[in-house]
């Protein structure tokens, strides 16, 4: 299966619209979750 962990799916975190619309605290929390998925610490496969 390919996804965030493998780099196939990603979350663009530097888009100007995203930066303008999403508060810094939410962006920070999302970045931390994405990093946990990438590292394998957080498994969202549903298995």
Helices and strands as residue ranges (DSSP letters): H 16-21, H 24-39
